[in-house]
Amino acid sequence: MAIDSTEPQVVEQASLRERKKERTRRDLVAAALELFEQKGYDATTIDEIAAAADVSPRTFFRYFANKEEVAMGETVDQPLIEAIAARPAGEPLIESLRHLVAEGFALMDEGDTEALLPRLKIIYRTPSLRARRWEYQLGFGRKAGAALAERLGLPPDDLGSRVTATAALIAVEVATDLWQEGDGQGDLGQLLDAAISSLSDAFGG
């Protein structure tokens, strides 16, 4: 019986294309962050980023909608919302938040992890990006609060659930800011865990 080798070849070609796409994406991110560091975010153009990554501006737009998207990084809202909803209803709040932070790290790919420190430095020193990050955190706080409320059998606009979720995000933000101020010294995961634990008294564990 003849063996059809077409399918393995197709899979291999598809895998090669995905690796090339991921490599191009990482090259664009690296080029952008380096230019943002050298020239400043506002002074850097998309044409310059594309040229530094040795691709065309058209290729840039295949991966990113705009310059802000490169600077801010990918979001993982929906998987994290699902993770909140999946936690046991009787689990202590602090434990749920600790799992949520760990889940967020697990969802980051290698390229985003490597780019985290330079990305944070650029965001925190660029007013427009800081404002955008805060806007994102508030929006995510609303979604996370609704997920917490649903898990507890409360209305989605429950004030306590939204305050709880947003307070946790602020704790994470403070820890992240402290980490980038120290040039990434120390274990960010441990710092975030300590920040979440510091909320224990406020929320009764």
Backbone as a chain_set.jsonl record, in Angstrom:
{"seq": "MAIDSTEPQVVEQASLRERKKERTRRDLVAAALELFEQKGYDATTIDEIAAAADVSPRTFFRYFANKEEVAMGETVDQPLIEAIAARPAGEPLIESLRHLVAEGFALMDEGDTEALLPRLKIIYRTPSLRARRWEYQLGFGRKAGAALAERLGLPPDDLGSRVTATAALIAVEVATDLWQEGDGQGDLGQLLDAAISSLSDAFGG", "coords": {"N": [[0.859, -1.198, 0.0], [0.591, 2.169, -0.876], [2.201, 4.95, 0.672], [1.05, 7.994, 1.722], [2.79, 10.876, 1.657], [2.149, 13.484, 1.668], [0.639, 14.864, 3.604], [2.315, 15.125, 6.043], [4.255, 16.819, 4.929], [2.774, 19.111, 4.377], [2.024, 19.842, 6.964], [4.537, 20.371, 8.029], [5.346, 22.532, 6.438], [3.407, 24.395, 7.141], [4.037, 24.721, 9.82], [6.571, 25.843, 9.568], [5.907, 28.274, 8.363], [4.483, 29.459, 10.463], [6.502, 29.732, 12.356], [8.161, 31.536, 11.048], [6.454, 33.743, 10.921], [6.14, 34.301, 13.645], [8.773, 34.942, 14.265], [9.121, 37.248, 12.728], [7.253, 38.91, 13.973], [8.413, 39.135, 16.536], [10.798, 40.397, 15.839], [9.831, 42.855, 14.961], [8.737, 43.866, 17.341], [11.05, 44.001, 18.942], [12.598, 45.84, 17.456], [10.931, 48.089, 17.556], [10.794, 48.645, 20.354], [13.455, 49.219, 20.871], [13.832, 51.524, 19.323], [11.929, 53.196, 20.541], [13.162, 53.481, 22.995], [15.499, 54.833, 22.252], [14.661, 57.14, 20.787], [12.3, 57.959, 21.863], [8.829, 57.352, 22.386], [6.789, 58.909, 21.1], [8.179, 60.223, 19.074], [8.938, 58.297, 17.311], [8.37, 56.64, 14.231], [6.136, 54.516, 12.347], [7.173, 53.723, 9.89], [9.906, 53.856, 10.445], [10.167, 51.846, 12.349], [9.495, 49.588, 10.834], [11.547, 49.647, 8.927], [13.78, 49.246, 10.571], [13.325, 46.646, 11.349], [13.664, 45.421, 9.001], [11.542, 45.052, 7.194], [8.598, 45.784, 5.231], [6.414, 48.692, 5.619], [3.819, 47.822, 5.104], [3.954, 45.149, 5.852], [4.326, 45.491, 8.58], [1.732, 46.315, 9.354], [0.355, 43.982, 9.058], [0.762, 42.665, 11.357], [0.374, 44.395, 13.506], [-1.981, 46.83, 14.539], [-1.394, 49.468, 15.028], [1.075, 51.802, 16.318], [0.828, 51.975, 19.075], [-0.144, 49.491, 19.84], [2.052, 47.845, 19.579], [3.691, 48.853, 21.59], [2.159, 48.475, 23.939], [1.667, 45.741, 24.103], [0.295, 42.36, 23.929], [-3.039, 41.574, 25.022], [-4.727, 39.535, 27.445], [-7.363, 39.228, 28.166], [-9.861, 37.686, 27.912], [-9.199, 34.874, 28.414], [-8.34, 35.164, 31.091], [-10.617, 36.134, 32.385], [-12.239, 33.907, 32.085], [-10.746, 32.196, 33.658], [-11.123, 33.29, 36.184], [-13.864, 32.859, 36.54], [-13.858, 30.12, 36.666], [-12.769, 29.387, 39.089], [-13.191, 27.783, 42.304], [-16.282, 28.306, 44.02], [-16.263, 28.604, 46.81], [-13.691, 29.308, 47.416], [-11.126, 31.139, 49.117], [-10.82, 34.665, 48.647], [-8.272, 35.904, 48.281], [-6.703, 33.732, 47.555], [-7.856, 33.061, 45.127], [-7.213, 35.333, 43.622], [-4.468, 35.124, 43.637], [-4.091, 32.817, 42.076], [-5.078, 33.856, 39.711], [-3.168, 35.794, 38.964], [-0.948, 34.128, 38.554], [-1.936, 32.649, 36.419], [-2.065, 34.624, 34.474], [0.684, 35.078, 33.967], [1.349, 32.594, 32.932], [0.058, 32.659, 30.512], [1.489, 34.373, 28.952], [3.599, 34.574, 26.145], [6.948, 33.494, 25.2], [8.296, 35.559, 23.868], [6.904, 37.9, 24.662], [7.413, 37.844, 27.375], [10.18, 38.272, 27.466], [10.259, 40.845, 26.467], [9.069, 42.326, 28.4], [10.205, 44.011, 30.51], [11.633, 46.227, 29.116], [9.382, 47.167, 27.75], [7.625, 47.964, 29.814], [9.128, 50.033, 30.96], [9.078, 51.934, 28.934], [6.314, 52.428, 28.745], [5.701, 53.498, 31.303], [7.08, 55.9, 31.295], [5.952, 57.367, 29.325], [3.447, 59.59, 28.889], [0.967, 59.303, 27.387], [0.819, 56.543, 27.004], [0.835, 55.608, 29.621], [-1.635, 56.602, 30.46], [-3.28, 55.147, 28.747], [-2.786, 52.56, 29.634], [-3.865, 52.694, 32.211], [-6.526, 53.147, 31.579], [-7.085, 50.719, 30.36], [-6.754, 49.001, 32.575], [-8.883, 49.787, 34.24], [-11.042, 49.058, 32.621], [-10.642, 46.29, 32.463], [-10.948, 45.719, 35.132], [-13.681, 46.103, 35.453], [-14.701, 43.975, 33.939], [-13.531, 41.778, 35.258], [-14.599, 42.127, 37.782], [-17.306, 41.647, 37.279], [-17.145, 38.948, 36.633], [-16.272, 37.862, 39.053], [-18.511, 38.508, 40.623], [-20.49, 36.968, 39.391], [-19.572, 34.418, 39.992], [-20.058, 34.398, 42.682], [-22.745, 34.498, 42.769], [-23.947, 36.994, 42.544], [-25.281, 40.183, 41.316], [-24.042, 41.331, 38.105], [-23.082, 43.952, 38.212], [-22.245, 44.347, 40.777], [-21.028, 46.275, 43.399], [-19.06, 45.719, 45.385], [-17.684, 43.508, 44.32], [-16.56, 44.598, 42.02], [-14.906, 46.583, 43.114], [-13.154, 44.973, 44.558], [-11.866, 43.469, 42.505], [-10.661, 45.55, 41.039], [-9.007, 46.685, 42.966], [-7.188, 44.616, 43.317], [-5.951, 44.657, 40.812], [-4.727, 47.144, 40.946], [-2.904, 46.674, 43.005], [-1.246, 44.832, 41.707], [-0.311, 46.522, 39.72], [1.173, 48.419, 41.191], [3.213, 46.764, 42.214], [4.385, 45.942, 39.821], [5.306, 48.381, 38.803], [7.201, 49.014, 40.762], [9.003, 46.955, 40.287], [9.942, 47.528, 37.668], [11.116, 49.981, 38.126], [13.312, 49.196, 39.576], [14.891, 48.137, 37.615], [14.197, 45.538, 36.879], [15.203, 43.829, 38.799], [15.179, 41.026, 40.969], [12.515, 38.65, 41.576], [9.733, 38.873, 39.673], [7.331, 37.48, 39.8], [7.225, 36.624, 42.499], [7.124, 39.096, 43.725], [4.674, 40.095, 42.823], [2.994, 38.21, 43.975], [3.395, 38.82, 46.663], [2.295, 41.362, 46.683], [-0.411, 40.833, 46.193], [-0.945, 39.327, 48.469], [-0.767, 41.303, 50.368], [-3.209, 42.449, 50.351], [-4.775, 40.929, 51.919], [-5.603, 41.539, 54.596], [-7.367, 43.66, 54.13], [-9.437, 42.443, 52.726], [-10.185, 40.427, 54.348], [-8.844, 37.975, 54.038]], "CA": [[0.0, 0.0, 0.0], [1.377, 3.392, -0.981], [2.101, 5.848, 1.82], [0.899, 9.383, 1.291], [3.66, 11.744, 2.455], [1.753, 14.875, 1.451], [0.162, 15.511, 4.836], [3.436, 15.587, 6.873], [4.904, 17.963, 4.283], [1.897, 20.262, 4.572], [2.138, 20.223, 8.372], [5.864, 20.959, 8.22], [5.343, 23.846, 5.797], [2.577, 25.273, 7.965], [4.808, 25.007, 11.025], [7.634, 26.759, 9.164], [5.289, 29.585, 8.175], [4.162, 30.004, 11.779], [7.761, 30.146, 12.999], [8.607, 32.759, 10.374], [5.561, 34.817, 11.354], [6.474, 34.637, 15.026], [10.076, 35.592, 14.241], [8.907, 38.604, 12.227], [6.576, 39.66, 15.029], [9.384, 39.453, 17.584], [11.73, 41.38, 15.279], [9.145, 44.15, 14.97], [8.653, 44.314, 18.734], [12.401, 44.368, 19.386], [12.976, 47.071, 16.764], [10.111, 49.183, 18.08], [11.193, 48.982, 21.716], [14.78, 49.86, 20.814], [13.635, 52.893, 18.82], [11.243, 53.961, 21.583], [14.169, 53.785, 24.005], [16.468, 55.787, 21.718], [14.069, 58.387, 20.285], [11.041, 58.281, 22.521], [7.68, 56.742, 21.712], [6.072, 59.846, 20.231], [9.006, 60.638, 17.933], [9.213, 57.135, 16.455], [7.334, 56.388, 13.231], [5.953, 53.123, 11.919], [8.136, 53.484, 8.815], [11.208, 53.61, 11.06], [10.117, 50.519, 12.978], [9.535, 48.599, 9.76], [12.889, 49.649, 8.343], [14.708, 48.655, 11.534], [13.06, 45.203, 11.35], [13.932, 44.97, 7.634], [10.296, 44.679, 6.526], [7.886, 46.946, 4.702], [5.316, 49.163, 6.475], [2.654, 46.969, 4.89], [4.142, 43.967, 6.694], [4.052, 45.914, 9.966], [0.291, 46.351, 9.6], [-0.163, 42.615, 9.112], [0.96, 42.177, 12.713], [-0.085, 45.368, 14.494], [-2.882, 47.849, 13.987], [-0.79, 50.787, 15.19], [2.287, 51.859, 17.138], [0.447, 51.746, 20.471], [-0.312, 48.052, 20.046], [3.391, 47.281, 19.776], [4.195, 49.293, 22.888], [1.359, 47.964, 25.052], [1.711, 44.29, 24.164], [-0.975, 41.66, 23.772], [-3.86, 41.396, 26.211], [-5.256, 38.172, 27.62], [-8.578, 39.45, 28.96], [-10.867, 36.622, 27.939], [-8.749, 33.699, 29.175], [-8.286, 35.458, 32.523], [-11.999, 36.194, 32.854], [-12.666, 32.505, 32.187], [-10.039, 31.61, 34.798], [-11.803, 33.765, 37.39], [-15.15, 32.166, 36.637], [-13.648, 28.69, 36.898], [-12.304, 29.121, 40.442], [-14.263, 27.274, 43.181], [-17.083, 29.375, 44.627], [-15.92, 28.786, 48.206], [-12.262, 29.579, 47.579], [-10.83, 32.479, 49.643], [-10.58, 35.644, 47.596], [-6.842, 36.101, 48.037], [-6.212, 32.562, 46.833], [-8.335, 33.193, 43.74], [-6.424, 36.375, 42.963], [-3.118, 34.578, 43.445], [-4.179, 31.944, 40.908], [-5.3, 34.7, 38.536], [-1.874, 36.371, 38.59], [-0.135, 33.039, 37.999], [-2.508, 32.323, 35.11], [-1.649, 35.67, 33.546], [2.061, 34.792, 33.573], [1.383, 31.379, 32.11], [-0.488, 32.955, 29.195], [2.449, 35.17, 28.189], [4.562, 33.754, 25.409], [8.344, 33.785, 25.514], [8.669, 36.864, 23.333], [6.337, 38.951, 25.493], [8.119, 37.811, 28.655], [11.487, 38.906, 27.256], [10.072, 42.262, 26.178], [8.26, 42.951, 29.447], [10.871, 45.111, 31.207], [11.744, 47.431, 28.275], [8.035, 47.659, 27.435], [7.114, 48.675, 30.984], [9.879, 51.276, 31.113], [8.56, 52.879, 27.939], [4.939, 52.777, 29.11], [5.642, 54.336, 32.499], [7.646, 57.231, 31.088], [5.225, 58.009, 28.227], [2.13, 59.94, 29.448], [-0.167, 58.759, 26.644], [0.764, 55.097, 27.234], [0.411, 55.415, 31.01], [-3.085, 56.822, 30.49], [-3.921, 54.023, 28.057], [-2.684, 51.395, 30.51], [-4.833, 52.869, 33.286], [-7.842, 52.932, 30.965], [-7.23, 49.267, 30.196], [-6.922, 48.384, 33.889], [-10.252, 50.05, 34.687], [-11.934, 48.223, 31.813], [-10.488, 44.906, 32.882], [-11.531, 45.636, 36.463], [-15.135, 45.93, 35.301], [-14.953, 42.602, 33.477], [-13.15, 40.847, 36.311], [-15.584, 42.288, 38.846], [-18.528, 40.95, 36.866], [-16.88, 37.506, 36.73], [-16.286, 37.533, 40.482], [-19.895, 38.588, 41.085], [-21.207, 35.8, 38.875], [-19.112, 33.257, 40.751], [-20.649, 34.485, 44.015], [-24.198, 34.575, 42.649], [-24.36, 38.383, 42.71], [-25.486, 40.88, 40.04], [-22.757, 41.629, 37.458], [-22.612, 45.295, 38.549], [-22.035, 44.412, 42.224], [-19.956, 47.229, 43.702], [-17.977, 45.086, 46.126], [-16.895, 42.654, 43.428], [-15.761, 45.455, 41.136], [-13.859, 47.199, 43.926], [-12.189, 43.923, 44.863], [-11.078, 43.169, 41.305], [-9.852, 46.713, 40.679], [-7.959, 46.814, 43.987], [-6.165, 43.616, 43.002], [-5.197, 45.14, 39.653], [-3.867, 48.239, 41.402], [-1.791, 46.048, 43.732], [-0.365, 44.293, 40.673], [0.313, 47.663, 39.048], [2.189, 48.967, 42.095], [4.336, 45.825, 42.234], [5.031, 45.985, 38.506], [6.022, 49.654, 38.731], [8.371, 48.877, 41.626], [9.942, 46.057, 39.613], [10.602, 48.19, 36.541], [11.984, 51.022, 38.692], [14.538, 48.52, 40.0], [15.517, 47.523, 36.436], [13.888, 44.122, 36.77], [15.903, 43.015, 39.787], [14.276, 40.235, 41.782], [11.535, 37.811, 40.909], [8.474, 39.605, 39.542], [6.245, 36.627, 40.267], [7.189, 36.688, 43.951], [6.705, 40.452, 44.089], [3.24, 40.174, 42.583], [2.349, 37.385, 44.989], [3.436, 39.584, 47.903], [1.345, 42.464, 46.548], [-1.749, 40.268, 46.376], [-1.064, 38.925, 49.871], [-0.933, 42.5, 51.181], [-4.643, 42.782, 50.37], [-5.475, 39.944, 52.744], [-6.27, 42.184, 55.732], [-8.471, 44.475, 53.654], [-10.534, 41.613, 52.249], [-10.453, 39.348, 55.286], [-8.269, 36.697, 53.577]], "C": [[0.887, 1.238, 0.0], [1.14, 4.272, 0.239], [2.066, 7.273, 1.314], [1.724, 10.279, 2.213], [3.264, 13.203, 2.352], [1.407, 15.567, 2.76], [1.302, 15.951, 5.75], [4.141, 16.803, 6.28], [4.085, 19.234, 4.491], [2.004, 20.776, 6.001], [3.464, 20.92, 8.628], [5.932, 22.356, 7.622], [4.543, 24.845, 6.615], [3.328, 25.682, 9.225], [5.923, 26.002, 10.726], [7.087, 28.166, 8.982], [4.981, 30.25, 9.512], [5.418, 30.49, 12.49], [8.283, 31.434, 12.372], [7.763, 33.956, 10.803], [5.903, 35.27, 12.774], [7.816, 35.358, 15.097], [9.941, 37.04, 13.755], [8.244, 39.472, 13.286], [7.561, 40.07, 16.114], [10.398, 40.48, 17.104], [11.111, 42.777, 15.288], [9.066, 44.714, 16.384], [10.02, 44.793, 19.22], [12.848, 45.682, 18.75], [12.222, 48.269, 17.325], [10.578, 49.606, 19.468], [12.563, 49.661, 21.749], [14.665, 51.302, 20.337], [12.922, 53.764, 19.856], [12.231, 54.385, 22.669], [15.107, 54.889, 23.526], [15.843, 57.157, 21.428], [12.878, 58.873, 21.098], [9.882, 57.738, 21.699], [7.051, 57.684, 20.692], [6.853, 60.211, 18.982], [9.283, 59.499, 16.958], [8.057, 56.899, 15.496], [7.257, 54.897, 12.897], [6.926, 52.779, 10.795], [9.525, 53.158, 9.384], [11.25, 52.225, 11.716], [10.244, 49.433, 11.916], [10.938, 48.502, 9.161], [13.897, 48.973, 9.271], [14.537, 47.138, 11.609], [13.264, 44.587, 9.973], [12.682, 44.387, 6.975], [9.641, 45.951, 6.004], [6.841, 47.416, 5.71], [4.057, 48.315, 6.318], [2.746, 45.709, 5.749], [3.879, 44.307, 8.158], [2.561, 45.814, 10.264], [-0.362, 44.972, 9.513], [-0.111, 42.069, 10.544], [0.376, 43.109, 13.772], [-0.944, 46.429, 13.826], [-2.256, 49.237, 14.035], [0.431, 50.678, 16.111], [1.984, 51.536, 18.606], [0.349, 50.252, 20.789], [1.026, 47.369, 20.267], [3.89, 47.611, 21.177], [3.468, 48.623, 24.045], [1.447, 46.455, 25.193], [0.324, 43.679, 24.055], [-1.713, 41.556, 25.099], [-4.423, 39.975, 26.245], [-6.536, 38.222, 28.442], [-9.459, 38.215, 29.068], [-10.405, 35.368, 28.67], [-8.711, 33.941, 30.683], [-9.678, 35.559, 33.124], [-12.541, 34.77, 33.036], [-12.003, 31.824, 33.383], [-10.686, 32.035, 36.113], [-13.094, 32.978, 37.609], [-14.985, 30.7, 37.01], [-13.171, 28.367, 38.311], [-13.459, 28.642, 41.322], [-14.97, 28.403, 43.911], [-16.672, 29.641, 46.071], [-14.461, 29.118, 48.461], [-12.045, 30.979, 48.146], [-10.404, 33.423, 48.528], [-9.099, 35.786, 47.257], [-6.252, 34.936, 47.251], [-6.626, 32.612, 45.369], [-7.498, 34.205, 42.975], [-5.003, 35.895, 42.702], [-3.079, 33.647, 42.224], [-4.329, 32.766, 39.628], [-3.989, 35.299, 38.038], [-0.982, 35.309, 37.955], [-0.622, 32.653, 36.611], [-2.089, 33.352, 34.059], [-0.223, 35.471, 33.065], [2.131, 33.609, 32.63], [0.921, 31.652, 30.69], [0.46, 33.795, 28.335], [3.391, 34.259, 27.429], [5.979, 34.25, 25.68], [8.759, 35.178, 25.051], [8.15, 38.0, 24.193], [7.018, 38.999, 26.857], [9.456, 38.524, 28.541], [11.358, 40.412, 27.067], [9.425, 43.027, 27.33], [8.948, 44.15, 30.088], [11.04, 46.341, 30.317], [10.381, 48.022, 27.925], [7.471, 48.481, 28.606], [7.826, 50.007, 31.175], [9.359, 52.343, 30.151], [7.16, 53.341, 28.315], [4.921, 53.767, 30.265], [6.228, 55.725, 32.293], [6.978, 57.973, 29.923], [3.805, 58.306, 28.682], [0.954, 59.303, 28.711], [-0.316, 57.258, 26.866], [0.372, 54.783, 28.669], [-1.1, 55.573, 31.124], [-3.825, 55.662, 29.836], [-3.887, 52.772, 28.93], [-3.707, 51.495, 31.643], [-6.259, 52.66, 32.761], [-8.106, 51.431, 30.79], [-7.501, 48.595, 31.539], [-8.34, 48.601, 34.42], [-11.255, 49.176, 33.929], [-11.859, 46.759, 32.225], [-11.065, 44.697, 34.276], [-13.038, 45.444, 36.411], [-15.462, 44.492, 34.893], [-14.647, 41.586, 34.575], [-14.135, 40.914, 37.473], [-16.874, 41.561, 38.531], [-18.349, 39.436, 36.972], [-16.87, 37.046, 38.186], [-17.717, 37.503, 41.015], [-20.69, 37.367, 40.643], [-20.834, 34.554, 39.67], [-19.756, 33.212, 42.134], [-22.173, 34.571, 43.978], [-24.745, 35.967, 42.841], [-24.604, 39.029, 41.354], [-24.142, 41.278, 39.432], [-22.204, 43.014, 37.787], [-22.399, 45.461, 40.058], [-20.816, 45.269, 42.552], [-18.782, 46.558, 44.397], [-17.081, 44.236, 45.247], [-16.017, 43.491, 42.508], [-14.628, 46.115, 41.889], [-12.753, 46.185, 44.227], [-11.27, 43.644, 43.673], [-10.149, 44.324, 40.958], [-8.728, 46.928, 41.684], [-6.829, 45.822, 43.732], [-5.307, 44.069, 41.82], [-4.27, 46.284, 40.037], [-2.671, 47.689, 42.173], [-0.766, 45.48, 42.754], [0.391, 45.427, 39.981], [1.425, 48.273, 39.895], [3.424, 48.07, 42.12], [5.11, 45.864, 40.923], [5.851, 47.254, 38.342], [7.296, 49.591, 39.568], [9.436, 48.02, 40.955], [10.665, 46.757, 38.476], [11.489, 49.335, 37.022], [13.325, 50.443, 39.123], [15.225, 47.786, 38.877], [15.34, 46.013, 36.396], [14.627, 43.229, 37.743], [14.881, 42.256, 40.646], [13.264, 39.495, 40.932], [10.19, 38.525, 40.868], [7.305, 38.78, 40.053], [6.096, 36.678, 41.777], [6.711, 38.052, 44.431], [5.203, 40.626, 43.911], [2.467, 39.366, 43.624], [2.299, 38.122, 46.321], [2.441, 40.743, 47.858], [-0.083, 41.986, 46.759], [-1.969, 39.892, 47.836], [-1.29, 40.143, 50.767], [-2.381, 42.956, 51.255], [-5.426, 41.914, 51.34], [-6.241, 40.592, 53.904], [-7.494, 42.963, 55.277], [-9.682, 43.641, 53.282], [-10.831, 40.431, 53.18], [-9.956, 38.006, 54.843], [-9.042, 36.115, 52.453]], "O": [[1.826, 1.337, 0.79], [0.032, 4.335, 0.772], [2.945, 7.703, 0.567], [1.41, 10.428, 3.394], [3.955, 14.073, 2.883], [1.818, 16.701, 3.006], [1.267, 17.091, 6.214], [4.57, 17.701, 7.004], [4.639, 20.302, 4.75], [2.069, 21.983, 6.234], [3.526, 21.921, 9.342], [6.506, 23.264, 8.223], [4.945, 25.999, 6.767], [3.269, 26.837, 9.648], [6.194, 26.897, 11.527], [7.718, 29.14, 9.392], [5.19, 31.452, 9.679], [5.405, 31.531, 13.147], [8.784, 32.316, 13.071], [8.287, 35.048, 11.024], [5.95, 36.466, 13.065], [7.983, 36.281, 15.894], [10.57, 37.946, 14.302], [8.621, 40.628, 13.477], [7.552, 41.216, 16.564], [10.815, 41.344, 17.876], [11.788, 43.761, 15.588], [9.302, 45.903, 16.597], [10.134, 45.854, 19.833], [13.412, 46.54, 19.428], [12.802, 49.333, 17.542], [10.741, 50.798, 19.729], [12.8, 50.562, 22.553], [15.317, 52.196, 20.877], [13.268, 54.933, 20.031], [12.154, 55.495, 23.196], [15.471, 55.777, 24.297], [16.409, 58.195, 21.771], [12.497, 60.042, 21.031], [9.949, 57.674, 20.471], [6.809, 57.296, 19.549], [6.259, 60.48, 17.938], [9.819, 59.737, 15.875], [6.895, 56.95, 15.897], [8.193, 54.135, 13.139], [7.449, 51.666, 10.749], [10.229, 52.292, 8.865], [12.26, 51.524, 11.639], [11.005, 48.479, 12.077], [11.446, 47.408, 8.92], [14.761, 48.222, 8.819], [15.495, 46.422, 11.901], [13.066, 43.386, 9.787], [12.746, 43.366, 6.29], [10.084, 47.058, 6.307], [6.42, 46.639, 6.566], [3.314, 48.113, 7.279], [1.746, 45.255, 6.306], [3.284, 43.516, 8.889], [2.168, 45.29, 11.306], [-1.532, 44.826, 9.868], [-0.839, 41.14, 10.896], [-0.069, 42.65, 14.825], [-0.675, 46.865, 12.706], [-2.546, 50.084, 13.19], [0.763, 49.602, 16.608], [2.789, 50.903, 19.29], [0.717, 49.814, 21.879], [1.126, 46.424, 21.049], [4.444, 46.755, 21.866], [4.098, 48.243, 25.032], [1.312, 45.935, 26.301], [-0.686, 44.381, 24.084], [-1.098, 41.462, 26.161], [-4.57, 39.315, 25.216], [-6.77, 37.374, 29.303], [-9.768, 37.751, 30.166], [-11.16, 34.838, 29.485], [-9.011, 33.04, 31.466], [-9.9, 35.118, 34.252], [-13.216, 34.474, 34.022], [-12.612, 30.981, 34.042], [-10.785, 31.238, 37.047], [-13.374, 32.5, 38.709], [-15.883, 30.106, 37.606], [-13.165, 27.2, 38.703], [-14.599, 29.055, 41.108], [-14.329, 29.349, 44.369], [-16.724, 30.786, 46.52], [-14.04, 29.2, 49.615], [-12.707, 31.922, 47.71], [-9.715, 33.027, 47.588], [-8.721, 35.788, 46.085], [-5.401, 35.132, 46.383], [-5.853, 32.255, 44.481], [-7.119, 33.973, 41.827], [-4.407, 36.217, 41.674], [-2.135, 33.693, 41.436], [-3.775, 32.412, 38.588], [-3.725, 35.312, 36.836], [-0.337, 35.562, 36.937], [0.183, 32.362, 35.727], [-1.799, 33.007, 32.913], [0.063, 35.67, 31.884], [2.878, 33.62, 31.652], [1.338, 30.962, 29.759], [0.258, 33.917, 27.127], [3.92, 33.294, 27.982], [6.18, 35.29, 26.307], [9.481, 35.886, 25.752], [8.872, 38.968, 24.435], [7.181, 40.075, 27.431], [9.825, 39.297, 29.425], [12.245, 41.169, 27.461], [9.25, 44.242, 27.246], [8.335, 45.211, 30.202], [10.625, 47.427, 30.723], [10.241, 49.24, 27.814], [6.91, 49.558, 28.404], [7.19, 51.005, 31.516], [9.221, 53.51, 30.518], [6.854, 54.529, 28.213], [4.205, 54.767, 30.214], [5.904, 56.643, 33.046], [7.39, 59.08, 29.574], [3.017, 57.376, 28.851], [0.03, 58.807, 29.355], [-1.435, 56.746, 26.913], [-0.338, 53.81, 28.921], [-1.766, 54.785, 31.795], [-4.877, 55.243, 30.318], [-4.852, 52.01, 28.96], [-4.344, 50.503, 31.996], [-7.093, 52.06, 33.44], [-9.21, 50.947, 31.042], [-8.368, 47.727, 31.64], [-8.931, 47.684, 34.992], [-12.189, 48.628, 34.514], [-12.878, 46.076, 32.325], [-11.608, 43.634, 34.576], [-13.608, 44.714, 37.221], [-16.38, 43.875, 35.433], [-15.414, 40.649, 34.793], [-14.467, 39.894, 38.075], [-17.471, 40.932, 39.405], [-19.276, 38.722, 37.351], [-17.391, 35.98, 38.514], [-18.094, 36.598, 41.76], [-21.463, 36.801, 41.416], [-21.694, 33.731, 39.983], [-19.975, 32.137, 42.693], [-22.818, 34.7, 45.018], [-25.892, 36.123, 43.259], [-24.18, 38.486, 40.334], [-23.193, 41.54, 40.17], [-21.001, 43.243, 37.662], [-22.374, 46.585, 40.56], [-19.718, 45.025, 42.053], [-17.63, 46.8, 44.038], [-15.861, 44.24, 45.406], [-14.868, 43.137, 42.246], [-13.511, 46.207, 41.379], [-11.566, 46.506, 44.157], [-10.049, 43.59, 43.82], [-8.985, 44.109, 40.622], [-7.62, 47.31, 41.305], [-5.655, 46.148, 43.91], [-4.09, 43.89, 41.823], [-3.158, 46.389, 39.519], [-1.552, 48.178, 42.016], [0.44, 45.632, 42.952], [1.582, 45.308, 39.694], [2.493, 48.604, 39.381], [4.552, 48.559, 42.054], [6.34, 45.823, 40.917], [6.959, 47.218, 37.808], [8.349, 50.059, 39.136], [10.627, 48.319, 41.042], [11.877, 46.6, 38.328], [12.507, 49.631, 36.395], [14.353, 51.116, 39.045], [16.053, 46.909, 39.124], [16.224, 45.291, 35.936], [14.684, 42.014, 37.554], [13.837, 42.803, 41.002], [13.176, 39.697, 39.721], [9.576, 38.757, 41.91], [6.387, 39.319, 40.671], [4.98, 36.765, 42.29], [5.984, 38.153, 45.419], [4.538, 41.234, 44.751], [1.412, 39.792, 44.093], [1.295, 38.065, 47.031], [1.817, 41.07, 48.867], [-0.876, 42.653, 47.424], [-3.052, 40.11, 48.38], [-1.934, 40.032, 51.811], [-2.743, 43.755, 52.119], [-6.616, 42.143, 51.557], [-7.39, 40.237, 54.165], [-8.532, 42.944, 55.938], [-10.82, 44.062, 53.488], [-11.623, 39.55, 52.846], [-10.54, 36.983, 55.201], [-8.692, 35.047, 51.952]]}, "num_chains": 1, "name": "protein.A"}
